[in-house]
């Protein structure tokens, strides 16, 4: 039985060494991680700010699109006004005689 107990303690000691080795490996992987995360956060913007910027850009695009459509509508109307006036003048001239 003494042999079994010694073997059990040996296995526990080996398991503890392996666990310590694994902890050391994980800590090594985490070393400097806070600095990397801080760097990423320093060079990024929060989602809320990004969404607000996108909304502002969408609003500006809507304003410009509305203005463009109005301007195009006026330009189209200005193209047809001389023709309408000319046809009206001819019609008046024809029906007046």
Secondary structure, 3 states (H helix, E strand, C coil): CHHHHHHHHHHHHHHHHHHHHHHHHHHHHHCCHHHHHHHHHHCCCCHHHHHHHHHHHHHHHHHHHHHHHHHHHHHHHHHHHHHHHHHHHHHHHHHHC
